[in-house]
Amino acid sequence: MLVLGVDPGTAITGYGIVESRDGEMHLVTCGVITTPASMELPNRLQVIYRGLARLIAQHHPTEAAVEELFFARNARTALAVGHARGVTLLALADAGLTIAEYTPLQVKQAVTGYGQAEKDQVQQMVRLLLRLDAIPRPDDAADAVAVAICHISFSRLRWRGS
């Protein structure tokens, strides 16, 4: 299983591709797609879409996982992230990928075993689970890798339950 995890955002969209084979997980690649604040929203969304399409064409993931929105305070920020999520889902669907969506709580639970874990705890567990020398950077890339790990964990549970 080759999973593309995405942490969508208008300014920064994180991505991480994790391979699960024979019970082991390996990081294939991770990074971010960035757009300048000065760019018009439709163009920013186009950059995100095209960046994800290129990534999918290059690595051929078999499944995708996207973090769900969680904003309690700023409706404007939530709306902007919602646009990025929509374009992300479109790029994944256009590629024919099976798409799963996970809440931040589910990601934290799957990666650390504790749904209220702090960001640095999640990042350290990403490093340990993938046997990396350092935490993936920037944070948005590490978050996307955590989403991919979450999907692999949930997929294993579903497989065992069948």
Rosetta blueprint (number, residue, H / E / L):
1 M L
2 L E
3 V E
4 L E
5 G E
6 V E
7 D E
8 P L
9 G L
10 T L
11 A L
12 I E
13 T E
14 G E
15 Y E
16 G E
17 I E
18 V E
19 E E
20 S E
21 R E
22 D L
23 G L
24 E E
25 M E
26 H E
27 L E
28 V E
29 T E
30 C E
31 G E
32 V E
33 I E
34 T E
35 T L
36 P L
37 A L
38 S L
39 M L
40 E L
41 L H
42 P H
43 N H
44 R H
45 L H
46 Q H
47 V H
48 I H
49 Y H
50 R H
51 G H
52 L H
53 A H
54 R H
55 L H
56 I H
57 A H
58 Q H
59 H H
60 H L
61 P L
62 T L
63 E E
64 A E
65 A E
66 V E
67 E E
68 E L
69 L L
70 F L
71 F L
72 A L
73 R L
74 N L
75 A H
76 R H
77 T H
78 A H
79 L H
80 A H
81 V H
82 G H
83 H H
84 A H
85 R H
86 G H
87 V H
88 T H
89 L H
90 L H
91 A H
92 L H
93 A H
94 D H
95 A L
96 G L
97 L L
98 T E
99 I E
100 A E
101 E E
102 Y E
103 T L
104 P H
105 L H
106 Q H
107 V H
108 K H
109 Q H
110 A H
111 V H
112 T H
113 G L
114 Y L
115 G L
116 Q L
117 A L
118 E L
119 K H
120 D H
121 Q H
122 V H
123 Q H
124 Q H
125 M H
126 V H
127 R H
128 L H
129 L H
130 L L
131 R L
132 L L
133 D L
134 A L
135 I L
136 P L
137 R L
138 P L
139 D H
140 D H
141 A H
142 A H
143 D H
144 A H
145 V H
146 A H
147 V H
148 A H
149 I H
150 C H
151 H H
152 I H
153 S H
154 F H
155 S H
156 R H
157 L H
158 R H
159 W H
160 R H
161 G H
162 S L
